[in-house]
C-alpha cells in the first residue's frame, strides 16, 4: 500500500482554467488565480514563497497525447466537447 503522504493533492475540477501555485515539492496547492501572478500572491498570502506553477485546462478540455517530432518540436492533442485540436510548438 502506498504512503498517502507521498501522493500529491488532487486538483479540484473548479480549478479548471486557472493557474495553480504548488509547494516546491509539487505535493500541495498553496495558491490559485487567473494568472501566475495571482497564484503567486495567493501563495505568499498563505506564507509560501518557494513555489512551482501549473496551468490547469478547463474541465471540458483535456490533454490527450504528447509527442516529440524529429526536429524536437512538441505536438499535443487537446480534446474538448467541440473538437480535437492538434497544436505544434
C-alpha positions, 0 to 999 in steps of 0.5 A, a space after each residue: 500500500 502506498 504512503 498517502 503522504 507521498 501522493 500529491 493533492 488532487 486538483 479540484 475540477 473548479 480549478 479548471 482554467 486557472 493557474 495553480 501555485 504548488 509547494 516546491 515539492 509539487 505535493 500541495 496547492 498553496 495558491 490559485 488565480 487567473 494568472 501566475 501572478 495571482 497564484 503567486 500572491 495567493 501563495 505568499 498570502 498563505 506564507 509560501 514563497 518557494 513555489 512551482 506553477 501549473 496551468 490547469 485546462 478547463 474541465 471540458 478540455 483535456 490533454 490527450 497525447 504528447 509527442 516529440 517530432 524529429 526536429 524536437 518540436 512538441 505536438 499535443 492533442 487537446 480534446 474538448 466537447 467541440 473538437 480535437 485540436 492538434 497544436 505544434 510548438 
